[in-house]
Amino acid sequence: MLEKGHNDVKLSPEDFHRLTLWLDCVSMFYGVFEREGGQIQLSGGIAKPTLE
């Protein structure tokens, strides 16, 4: 999707690298936005996102 483009957005090579690096490194770690889930995740537990 990133290589094909999305809504005519064009990324510079540096921006493309930053985005893919972020996806590879931290996007799964920050899978929850609630404080409680984040604390569980930081202590090594599995945080389950809440669905509303």
PEUR-V783342 format. One record per helix or strand of 2 or more residues. SS is the DSSP state (@ for helix, = for strand). FROM is the first residue (numbers start at 0). LEN is the number of residues. If there is no record, write none. Layout:
# PEUR-V783342
SS:FROM:LEN  SS:FROM:LEN
This chain:
# PEUR-V783342
@:12:13  @:34:8
